[in-house]
Amino acid sequence: MKIIGIMVLKNEELWLKNVIENVIEFCDKLIILDNKSDDMTWEIIRKMQNQSSKIFSHKIKSMAESHSYISGYAGTNTWVFGVDGDELYDPIGLKKLKKELNSGKYNQIWNIKGNVLHCISIDRTKKFGIGYLAPPSRSITKLYNFRIINKWDKCPERLHSGQLIFSDTYTNKTLKIKNKLDWDESHFRCLHLCFIKRSNIFMNKSRLNPAEIMISKKHFLFRLFKKFRLDVINRTIIRVIGSTYKKNNYSCGDLQKKLINQFIS
């Protein structure tokens, strides 16, 4: 069994080193794709690659290219782990999860949903984070069992929608660790830095990731104005719809304060 990590990045310089360090031991191979970053993201990727033989980096021109790097693993004894530049995982918890995956404990499971803290602030000195927990907010973890599928392609971005065909002997089962264990008990935990600044070239703390932009482009208002090639209006529509999506999905329930010393290097 192998674990293949895949990251798709654009302008993630501030937290990227920590993000990679937290998942590198969990992965047998880490594919990092840079989609036209303007900050120091690519330089950080290349430096990290020089330090680890597990890392394979590529530049891509569009998000549609990203899924092709993992679609060939369909039908093999592989777990594919999607990581974004705004996702800090608990490396100690991932060690326990890797043992469980290697034991075959989850061979019949299609994907695993972990616990998430959608952060609005992080104190690196005192090592605590404040944010909204999943549940009740939405989990954004992406860990898929490719051994139980025959095919997954035509994705607009890696591990999002597309054409998915399961093998005859398996069904689409999701293990929701987030519903079985509380944050403090869970070994599959992620700090989602969705409301925190991630690049020096952006003034605002919160910005959309590629998946949120993709969701916004499916909205009827974007499709309506796209016909008229009104780029300024289209960009505004994406920002408004994407921000609404983030608020509705990532800020449910009460604000929580959690110790995050295991996450911060």
Backbone bond lengths (Angstrom), bond angles and torsions (degrees), N, CA, C in turn:
res aa  C-N    CA-C-N  psi(-1)  N-CA   C-N-CA  omega(-1)  CA-C   N-CA-C  phi
1 M - - - 1.452 - - 1.526 109.88 -
2 K 1.329 115.12 136.53 1.460 120.47 176.83 1.525 110.09 -124.52
3 I 1.326 114.41 152.60 1.460 121.20 173.57 1.519 107.53 -115.21
4 I 1.321 115.55 117.49 1.459 121.90 179.61 1.523 108.67 -106.22
5 G 1.318 116.40 115.92 1.456 120.80 175.87 1.520 110.50 -90.29
6 I 1.315 116.71 143.83 1.453 120.11 176.12 1.524 109.51 -137.95
7 M 1.324 115.13 124.97 1.452 122.65 179.76 1.528 109.45 -115.34
8 V 1.328 116.47 137.10 1.459 121.91 173.77 1.524 106.56 -121.00
9 L 1.323 116.53 119.75 1.453 121.00 -168.81 1.522 112.51 -125.89
10 K 1.326 114.18 149.15 1.462 121.48 167.47 1.522 108.20 -152.71
11 N 1.318 115.71 111.19 1.467 122.52 177.10 1.532 112.13 58.39
12 E 1.331 115.12 69.02 1.470 121.75 -177.05 1.529 110.97 -128.64
13 E 1.324 118.32 34.52 1.465 121.49 -168.15 1.536 115.19 -64.81
14 L 1.316 119.14 -30.38 1.459 120.67 -168.57 1.527 113.68 -72.75
15 W 1.312 118.80 -34.41 1.460 122.13 -176.03 1.523 113.09 -115.82
16 L 1.313 117.08 -1.97 1.464 120.76 -168.40 1.522 113.35 -60.44
17 K 1.312 118.59 -43.82 1.472 121.15 -178.96 1.525 110.15 -58.50
18 N 1.311 117.16 -45.69 1.463 122.25 179.00 1.527 111.21 -64.02
19 V 1.335 116.67 -40.80 1.471 121.59 179.59 1.533 110.28 -59.70
20 I 1.331 116.37 -47.41 1.466 120.95 -178.86 1.529 111.03 -66.47
21 E 1.320 116.83 -45.78 1.470 120.56 -179.05 1.525 111.79 -57.97
22 N 1.324 117.54 -34.43 1.465 121.00 -176.11 1.526 113.54 -73.70
23 V 1.341 117.93 -21.95 1.466 119.95 -175.72 1.524 113.71 -113.19
24 I 1.328 118.24 -10.29 1.460 120.08 -170.69 1.524 112.82 -63.70
25 E 1.331 118.71 -36.25 1.464 120.89 179.55 1.521 111.70 -73.49
26 F 1.302 117.09 -27.94 1.465 121.86 178.73 1.522 111.05 -69.65
27 C 1.324 115.94 -34.41 1.469 121.10 -174.57 1.527 111.80 -91.63
28 D 1.327 116.25 143.56 1.459 121.34 170.43 1.527 110.16 -82.66
29 K 1.329 115.48 -25.60 1.454 122.10 176.85 1.527 107.23 -150.69
30 L 1.334 116.32 138.01 1.460 120.65 179.92 1.522 108.96 -124.25
31 I 1.324 115.61 112.07 1.464 122.01 178.58 1.526 107.92 -94.28
32 I 1.340 116.68 122.62 1.461 121.07 -178.39 1.524 109.06 -118.03
33 L 1.321 115.60 121.06 1.464 122.39 -177.27 1.518 109.74 -113.36
34 D 1.316 115.72 126.05 1.460 120.82 179.21 1.527 110.00 -105.44
35 N 1.331 115.45 123.01 1.459 121.47 -177.11 1.534 109.98 -105.28
36 K 1.341 114.93 79.24 1.468 121.96 171.76 1.528 113.47 60.63
37 S 1.317 116.96 46.37 1.466 119.39 176.97 1.527 110.92 -67.33
38 D 1.328 114.82 146.57 1.469 121.36 179.33 1.523 112.00 -106.94
39 D 1.327 117.05 -11.71 1.462 120.32 -179.08 1.536 109.31 -99.19
40 M 1.318 117.10 -149.18 1.466 121.13 -176.03 1.535 113.36 -91.28
41 T 1.318 117.47 14.74 1.462 120.92 -176.61 1.531 112.40 -55.63
42 W 1.327 117.80 -49.34 1.460 120.58 -176.78 1.529 111.44 -64.19
43 E 1.313 117.46 -39.50 1.455 120.93 179.05 1.534 111.09 -63.49
44 I 1.323 116.64 -38.98 1.468 120.67 177.78 1.526 110.33 -66.50
45 I 1.324 116.68 -42.29 1.467 120.94 178.13 1.525 110.75 -57.82
46 R 1.330 116.11 -48.33 1.465 120.07 -177.29 1.541 111.72 -64.86
47 K 1.318 116.62 -37.13 1.465 120.21 177.54 1.522 110.64 -65.36
48 M 1.329 116.22 -42.72 1.464 120.07 178.93 1.524 110.86 -66.65
49 Q 1.315 117.11 -35.79 1.458 120.82 179.24 1.524 110.97 -64.70
50 N 1.312 116.80 -35.70 1.467 120.33 178.08 1.528 112.16 -66.39
51 Q 1.314 116.27 -18.31 1.456 121.27 -178.10 1.523 113.55 -98.00
52 S 1.334 117.41 -9.42 1.464 120.20 -177.81 1.523 111.13 -145.00
53 S 1.329 115.51 130.19 1.469 120.58 178.10 1.523 112.01 -76.14
54 K 1.335 117.21 -7.43 1.461 121.06 179.39 1.525 112.62 -79.14
55 I 1.321 116.97 -20.34 1.471 121.26 -171.55 1.527 111.06 -90.74
56 F 1.345 115.20 131.66 1.460 122.88 175.99 1.529 107.14 -128.15
57 S 1.304 117.64 119.11 1.466 121.29 -174.45 1.525 112.11 -114.06
58 H 1.322 114.81 148.74 1.459 121.97 178.96 1.524 109.10 -147.77
59 K 1.306 116.34 150.92 1.453 121.07 171.05 1.528 108.45 -98.04
60 I 1.329 116.46 136.20 1.461 120.64 178.23 1.520 109.23 -123.23
61 K 1.324 115.32 151.54 1.464 120.56 -178.74 1.519 112.42 -92.27
62 S 1.343 117.04 -22.64 1.467 120.22 -179.74 1.520 109.55 -146.47
63 M 1.337 115.41 155.31 1.460 120.52 179.97 1.527 111.55 -64.28
64 A 1.333 117.12 -26.70 1.459 121.24 -178.17 1.529 112.35 -62.22
65 E 1.333 117.26 -22.60 1.461 120.84 179.25 1.527 112.38 -73.36
66 S 1.325 117.25 -23.45 1.460 120.94 -166.28 1.521 114.25 -64.09
67 H 1.341 117.89 -36.93 1.461 119.46 -175.37 1.526 111.99 -70.15
68 S 1.325 117.68 -24.41 1.464 120.43 -178.20 1.530 111.78 -63.66
69 Y 1.307 117.45 -20.68 1.465 120.69 -178.94 1.530 112.62 -76.20
70 I 1.343 117.45 -14.33 1.470 118.76 -179.94 1.536 112.90 -127.78
71 S 1.323 119.15 -8.56 1.468 121.16 -177.44 1.523 112.03 -61.90
72 G 1.321 118.02 -28.99 1.462 122.02 -179.38 1.521 113.98 -69.46
73 Y 1.325 117.42 -10.84 1.464 120.66 178.56 1.522 112.61 -83.08
74 A 1.325 118.05 -5.25 1.468 120.94 177.95 1.524 109.94 -57.06
75 G 1.345 116.17 132.62 1.455 121.37 179.30 1.520 114.25 84.26
76 T 1.330 118.04 1.59 1.466 120.86 177.71 1.527 109.58 -107.77
77 N 1.313 116.13 163.69 1.462 121.69 -177.58 1.533 109.29 -78.46
78 T 1.333 114.32 71.34 1.465 121.49 -171.99 1.520 111.22 -136.54
79 W 1.327 115.54 135.66 1.458 121.21 166.21 1.521 107.71 -100.99
80 V 1.319 117.04 131.62 1.464 121.79 177.90 1.532 108.54 -106.21
81 F 1.311 114.67 127.28 1.464 122.89 -173.59 1.523 109.25 -115.87
82 G 1.327 116.58 108.54 1.462 121.25 179.00 1.517 110.77 -86.87
83 V 1.334 116.36 126.82 1.463 121.81 -179.62 1.527 108.70 -129.33
84 D 1.318 116.62 133.95 1.458 121.58 175.79 1.526 110.04 -102.92
85 G 1.304 116.32 166.40 1.460 121.34 -178.59 1.506 114.02 -70.42
86 D 1.330 117.19 -9.01 1.467 121.05 178.15 1.529 111.47 -109.60
87 E 1.345 116.56 25.71 1.464 120.92 -177.60 1.531 110.91 -124.56
88 L 1.321 115.69 111.33 1.467 122.08 176.23 1.526 109.33 -102.20
89 Y 1.328 117.14 114.11 1.463 120.99 -179.53 1.524 111.24 -94.41
90 D 1.311 114.65 158.05 1.460 122.88 176.61 1.531 107.79 -80.65
91 P 1.339 119.14 106.07 1.469 120.42 -175.28 1.524 113.46 -67.24
92 I 1.317 117.28 -30.04 1.467 120.46 178.21 1.521 110.47 -69.26
93 G 1.324 115.64 -42.43 1.458 119.91 176.41 1.516 112.28 -64.82
94 L 1.341 117.04 -36.00 1.464 120.17 179.36 1.528 112.01 -64.76
95 K 1.340 117.50 -30.41 1.467 120.00 176.74 1.526 110.53 -62.32
96 K 1.323 116.11 -42.35 1.465 120.33 178.18 1.521 110.65 -66.38
97 L 1.325 116.70 -42.43 1.463 120.62 179.67 1.531 110.90 -62.84
98 K 1.329 117.08 -38.85 1.465 120.42 -179.62 1.527 111.04 -63.42
99 K 1.325 116.98 -39.06 1.460 120.22 176.57 1.524 111.13 -61.62
100 E 1.323 116.21 -40.80 1.464 120.41 179.13 1.525 111.27 -66.80
101 L 1.320 117.47 -40.01 1.465 120.73 177.92 1.526 110.58 -64.85
102 N 1.328 116.74 -43.43 1.465 121.13 179.93 1.520 112.49 -64.95
103 S 1.328 116.95 -29.18 1.465 121.01 -179.66 1.529 112.31 -75.13
104 G 1.317 116.94 -12.02 1.464 121.08 -177.93 1.512 113.44 85.70
105 K 1.311 116.94 10.35 1.467 121.93 -176.60 1.526 112.42 -57.95
106 Y 1.332 116.53 -32.81 1.466 120.33 -175.06 1.533 112.86 -113.17
107 N 1.321 117.33 25.33 1.462 120.46 -177.02 1.529 113.86 -60.32
108 Q 1.328 117.05 -26.23 1.463 120.45 -178.80 1.528 112.30 -92.83
109 I 1.318 116.67 -0.18 1.459 121.51 -176.69 1.523 110.34 -95.70
110 W 1.332 116.44 137.54 1.459 120.66 179.15 1.523 111.89 -81.31
111 N 1.325 117.83 -51.68 1.459 119.10 177.52 1.518 111.19 -145.01
112 I 1.340 114.90 157.79 1.458 121.69 -175.40 1.521 109.29 -119.51
113 K 1.328 115.78 128.33 1.457 122.26 179.07 1.524 109.37 -104.78
114 G 1.334 116.65 119.25 1.455 120.95 -178.03 1.510 113.07 -98.10
115 N 1.336 114.47 179.74 1.465 121.75 177.74 1.532 109.81 -81.71
116 V 1.323 115.60 146.01 1.462 120.71 -176.80 1.521 109.85 -138.29
117 L 1.339 115.90 141.97 1.453 121.92 167.76 1.519 106.92 -114.47
118 H 1.333 116.19 109.52 1.466 121.75 178.47 1.526 107.80 -80.54
119 C 1.318 116.26 102.98 1.466 121.26 -166.00 1.523 113.27 -84.19
120 I 1.328 114.96 136.68 1.465 121.07 169.93 1.524 110.00 -102.69
121 S 1.342 117.56 -18.21 1.465 120.93 175.85 1.524 109.36 -158.54
122 I 1.343 114.79 151.92 1.458 121.80 176.40 1.525 108.52 -138.02
123 D 1.308 115.98 132.79 1.455 121.95 174.79 1.525 107.46 -104.78
124 R 1.327 116.67 104.47 1.458 120.94 -175.56 1.528 112.15 -71.24
125 T 1.329 116.47 -27.58 1.459 120.35 -179.33 1.528 111.32 -74.60
126 K 1.330 115.77 -52.48 1.463 120.67 -179.50 1.524 111.92 -84.54
127 K 1.335 115.70 -11.08 1.461 123.39 175.07 1.533 113.07 58.25
128 F 1.315 114.33 59.12 1.454 120.63 169.33 1.516 109.14 -138.35
129 G 1.309 115.10 153.56 1.454 121.18 178.60 1.510 110.08 -125.18
130 I 1.327 115.73 149.24 1.455 122.24 177.66 1.523 107.81 -120.63
131 G 1.323 116.56 131.30 1.456 119.67 -179.74 1.519 112.30 -178.95
132 Y 1.324 114.27 -163.34 1.463 122.01 -176.55 1.533 109.33 -110.50
133 L 1.308 116.47 131.40 1.457 121.16 -176.50 1.531 112.36 -83.98
134 A 1.328 114.33 149.43 1.465 121.84 167.51 1.520 107.62 -114.19
135 P 1.361 116.15 117.51 1.459 127.22 -3.26 1.522 112.30 -76.44
136 P 1.367 118.16 162.37 1.462 127.88 11.87 1.536 114.68 -85.20
137 S 1.349 117.94 -12.56 1.462 118.64 176.75 1.527 110.39 -70.50
138 R 1.301 115.80 174.15 1.469 122.43 -176.52 1.526 110.48 -79.31
139 S 1.335 116.67 138.48 1.460 121.30 173.37 1.523 109.40 -80.60
140 I 1.337 116.74 142.70 1.475 120.17 -179.40 1.534 111.36 -116.16
141 T 1.340 117.09 9.98 1.466 119.55 -178.92 1.524 110.81 -69.53
142 K 1.346 115.61 145.68 1.466 121.20 -175.16 1.540 109.43 -132.71
143 L 1.323 116.24 90.96 1.461 121.86 179.08 1.518 108.30 -130.78
144 Y 1.344 117.06 112.66 1.457 122.58 -170.32 1.529 111.90 -123.52
145 N 1.329 114.87 141.32 1.454 123.66 -179.12 1.536 109.47 -93.26
146 F 1.321 116.97 97.75 1.470 121.06 -174.70 1.524 113.05 -76.96
147 R 1.308 118.42 -9.18 1.464 119.98 179.71 1.530 111.68 -70.85
148 I 1.338 118.40 -18.31 1.464 120.17 -176.69 1.524 113.00 -103.41
149 I 1.345 116.80 13.87 1.466 119.24 175.95 1.527 110.13 -122.62
150 N 1.308 114.50 149.66 1.467 120.54 175.64 1.520 111.68 -92.58
151 K 1.335 114.87 -26.62 1.465 117.68 -173.03 1.528 109.72 -162.57
152 W 1.331 114.05 142.41 1.476 119.59 170.27 1.523 106.71 -152.63
153 D 1.303 115.93 105.77 1.467 119.55 179.70 1.526 110.28 -145.54
154 K 1.327 115.35 -170.25 1.473 123.64 -177.40 1.529 111.98 57.22
155 C 1.336 115.82 37.06 1.463 120.98 178.38 1.536 110.25 -89.92
156 P 1.328 118.20 134.68 1.463 120.79 175.63 1.523 112.55 -70.79
157 E 1.332 115.89 -19.02 1.459 123.52 174.44 1.514 107.53 -155.64
158 R 1.327 118.09 153.06 1.464 120.54 -175.02 1.532 111.17 -54.97
159 L 1.358 113.47 130.37 1.467 121.95 174.95 1.524 113.83 65.84
160 H 1.333 117.56 25.37 1.465 120.94 177.15 1.531 109.64 -127.78
161 S 1.320 116.09 120.61 1.478 124.87 177.40 1.527 110.43 50.14
162 G 1.339 119.25 -137.56 1.455 121.97 -177.99 1.514 113.32 82.59
163 Q 1.336 116.49 -167.21 1.460 123.57 -178.67 1.518 109.24 -100.25
164 L 1.340 116.05 112.79 1.459 122.41 -175.49 1.522 109.76 -119.22
165 I 1.356 116.37 123.47 1.456 121.70 -179.65 1.528 109.38 -123.58
166 F 1.331 116.15 118.72 1.452 121.40 179.33 1.525 110.37 -83.76
167 S 1.331 116.48 154.03 1.458 120.38 173.28 1.520 109.03 -68.79
168 D 1.313 116.97 160.73 1.469 122.10 -172.91 1.523 112.82 -64.91
169 T 1.313 117.68 -27.55 1.467 120.25 -172.44 1.525 113.83 -92.39
170 Y 1.323 117.39 2.24 1.457 119.70 -177.08 1.524 111.38 -125.96
171 T 1.304 114.54 157.04 1.466 120.54 175.02 1.518 109.23 -121.26
172 N 1.296 115.47 165.61 1.460 120.96 -177.60 1.528 109.80 -79.36
173 K 1.326 116.32 95.21 1.455 121.20 -179.02 1.532 109.61 -112.96
174 T 1.319 116.14 136.87 1.453 121.86 177.42 1.520 109.19 -116.83
175 L 1.328 116.22 129.02 1.461 120.84 174.30 1.521 107.40 -95.81
176 K 1.313 116.59 115.35 1.460 121.51 -178.09 1.517 109.31 -100.49
177 I 1.344 115.00 82.96 1.461 119.79 177.03 1.519 110.00 -57.83
178 K 1.331 116.29 -33.81 1.462 121.60 -178.89 1.527 112.46 -60.04
179 N 1.334 117.24 -25.00 1.467 120.47 179.36 1.534 112.38 -93.07
180 K 1.335 115.79 -13.38 1.463 120.07 -177.68 1.526 112.05 -98.13
181 L 1.334 116.27 -31.81 1.461 120.68 -176.02 1.523 110.71 -126.07
182 D 1.319 116.01 144.52 1.458 120.76 173.03 1.528 109.34 -74.30
183 W 1.322 115.98 164.98 1.463 122.15 -179.03 1.529 111.84 -51.24
184 D 1.328 117.10 -48.06 1.457 121.14 -174.90 1.529 112.98 -70.23
185 E 1.318 118.53 -17.09 1.463 122.59 -179.74 1.527 112.34 -99.20
186 S 1.317 117.43 -19.11 1.461 122.02 -170.51 1.524 111.87 -74.99
187 H 1.347 116.70 146.88 1.452 122.30 174.55 1.534 111.56 -106.59
188 F 1.326 116.96 1.08 1.473 120.72 175.39 1.518 106.69 -122.61
189 R 1.361 115.07 87.59 1.454 121.22 -171.96 1.525 110.57 -127.90
190 C 1.323 115.06 146.02 1.459 120.56 -177.68 1.525 110.47 -138.80
191 L 1.333 115.86 134.45 1.461 121.22 167.22 1.520 106.99 -90.73
192 H 1.325 116.12 115.08 1.460 121.38 -179.97 1.527 107.80 -95.63
193 L 1.324 116.58 111.96 1.464 121.57 -173.91 1.524 111.19 -88.37
194 C 1.326 116.19 42.46 1.462 121.50 -171.60 1.527 113.22 -69.55
195 F 1.331 117.81 -22.33 1.466 121.05 -179.26 1.529 111.13 -112.44
196 I 1.330 116.92 21.48 1.463 121.86 -175.28 1.524 109.85 -124.41
197 K 1.316 116.58 143.79 1.457 121.94 -179.05 1.523 110.80 -62.25
198 R 1.348 116.72 134.49 1.459 120.38 -175.75 1.533 113.18 -125.59
199 S 1.351 116.64 -3.29 1.459 119.93 178.56 1.519 109.50 -149.04
200 N 1.317 116.44 145.21 1.464 120.77 179.95 1.518 113.67 -73.77
201 I 1.332 117.54 -13.11 1.463 118.97 -177.57 1.521 112.46 -88.72
202 F 1.334 117.22 -1.61 1.463 121.40 177.54 1.525 109.30 -113.13
203 M 1.328 115.87 133.25 1.465 120.79 179.41 1.530 110.98 -76.03
204 N 1.334 116.50 -41.61 1.459 120.56 -175.82 1.526 110.89 -78.32
205 K 1.330 115.69 147.26 1.458 120.53 177.17 1.519 111.33 -68.61
206 S 1.323 116.09 -47.44 1.464 120.65 -172.97 1.526 110.54 -95.32
207 R 1.327 116.14 132.84 1.463 120.81 173.42 1.517 108.38 -147.59
208 L 1.311 115.69 166.22 1.455 120.46 -173.87 1.529 110.67 -84.36
209 N 1.346 115.66 145.08 1.451 119.45 171.13 1.524 108.73 -93.77
210 P 1.333 118.73 171.71 1.472 120.16 -175.77 1.522 114.72 -56.18
211 A 1.336 117.87 -36.84 1.467 120.24 -179.39 1.526 111.04 -65.60
212 E 1.331 116.40 -39.57 1.464 120.44 -179.98 1.526 110.99 -69.66
213 I 1.320 116.99 -35.44 1.466 120.53 175.11 1.525 110.21 -64.95
214 M 1.345 116.16 -41.33 1.460 120.88 179.17 1.527 110.65 -61.29
215 I 1.326 117.48 -43.66 1.462 122.03 178.18 1.530 110.45 -60.89
216 S 1.331 115.96 -42.03 1.463 120.44 -179.65 1.526 111.80 -63.56
217 K 1.321 116.83 -35.59 1.461 120.58 -178.14 1.525 112.73 -72.15
218 K 1.324 117.08 -12.80 1.457 120.74 176.23 1.525 111.81 -84.79
219 H 1.323 116.65 -11.78 1.459 120.93 -177.16 1.528 110.08 -68.59
220 F 1.330 116.04 145.55 1.470 119.93 -174.82 1.526 111.85 -64.28
221 L 1.333 118.69 -30.30 1.469 120.26 179.89 1.525 110.89 -66.42
222 F 1.332 116.41 -40.64 1.460 119.06 177.64 1.524 110.47 -63.95
223 R 1.328 116.14 -43.95 1.465 119.65 -179.45 1.522 111.64 -64.81
224 L 1.332 115.81 -34.00 1.459 120.17 179.20 1.521 111.10 -65.34
225 F 1.333 116.88 -50.59 1.457 119.96 -176.61 1.524 112.69 -78.31
226 K 1.311 117.63 -18.73 1.455 120.43 177.37 1.518 111.12 -61.20
227 K 1.325 115.65 -32.96 1.465 120.26 179.76 1.523 111.99 -61.29
228 F 1.335 114.94 -28.75 1.470 119.76 -177.39 1.526 112.63 -95.94
229 R 1.339 116.40 2.12 1.458 122.27 177.95 1.530 112.67 55.31
230 L 1.316 116.24 38.80 1.457 121.47 179.63 1.536 108.03 -92.21
231 D 1.325 115.59 83.92 1.457 121.04 -170.82 1.525 112.96 -61.07
232 V 1.333 117.21 -39.93 1.463 120.11 -178.46 1.528 110.41 -63.37
233 I 1.329 116.44 -44.25 1.465 120.62 178.73 1.523 110.36 -66.16
234 N 1.317 116.59 -40.61 1.465 120.17 179.97 1.533 111.44 -62.67
235 R 1.326 117.16 -41.02 1.465 119.92 178.44 1.521 111.07 -65.06
236 T 1.313 116.44 -37.17 1.469 120.72 177.95 1.519 110.65 -66.01
237 I 1.332 116.26 -42.30 1.466 120.86 178.46 1.524 110.48 -60.26
238 I 1.324 116.88 -43.89 1.463 121.15 179.46 1.527 110.56 -60.62
239 R 1.328 116.92 -44.48 1.463 120.21 -179.23 1.525 111.61 -63.29
240 V 1.328 116.40 -44.70 1.464 120.63 -176.68 1.524 110.81 -67.25
241 I 1.345 116.58 -49.38 1.459 120.47 -178.18 1.523 110.60 -66.28
242 G 1.343 116.49 -42.68 1.457 120.32 179.61 1.519 112.37 -63.34
243 S 1.331 116.95 -40.95 1.462 120.39 179.30 1.520 111.16 -66.63
244 T 1.330 116.84 -38.10 1.458 121.15 176.99 1.517 110.89 -64.16
245 Y 1.342 116.32 -40.58 1.462 121.49 178.22 1.531 110.25 -61.12
246 K 1.333 116.66 -45.65 1.458 120.71 179.88 1.525 111.47 -61.19
247 K 1.332 114.98 -45.46 1.469 118.83 -178.74 1.523 111.14 -62.93
248 N 1.325 117.20 -43.50 1.466 121.21 -176.62 1.525 112.68 -70.55
249 N 1.332 117.22 -29.72 1.464 120.48 -174.48 1.525 114.55 -100.90
250 Y 1.343 117.27 -27.57 1.453 120.41 -171.16 1.530 113.99 -112.87
251 S 1.306 118.97 3.08 1.473 119.94 -179.28 1.522 111.39 -131.81
252 C 1.325 115.81 44.24 1.468 121.18 178.30 1.530 109.76 -91.85
253 G 1.322 115.54 146.53 1.460 120.22 178.98 1.511 112.18 82.56
254 D 1.333 115.78 -164.08 1.458 122.37 -177.47 1.524 111.05 -92.99
255 L 1.330 115.85 152.26 1.457 120.40 174.34 1.529 110.14 -64.61
256 Q 1.341 115.04 139.22 1.460 121.43 -179.26 1.525 109.65 -124.35
257 K 1.322 116.82 147.60 1.461 122.81 175.56 1.525 108.70 -113.93
258 K 1.338 116.65 123.59 1.456 120.57 -174.84 1.530 110.97 -131.98
259 L 1.334 115.28 142.63 1.454 120.47 171.85 1.527 109.34 -69.18
260 I 1.339 116.58 136.50 1.471 120.01 -175.09 1.532 111.00 -132.17
261 N 1.322 117.18 30.05 1.460 120.12 -176.58 1.517 112.94 -60.85
262 Q 1.331 117.96 -28.04 1.472 120.35 179.81 1.523 112.04 -73.71
263 F 1.321 117.37 -18.98 1.453 121.26 -174.71 1.532 113.44 -91.94
264 I 1.326 117.54 -25.08 1.460 122.00 -169.51 1.513 110.82 -100.46
265 S 1.312 116.54 124.29 1.481 120.84 178.82 1.514 110.93 -90.12
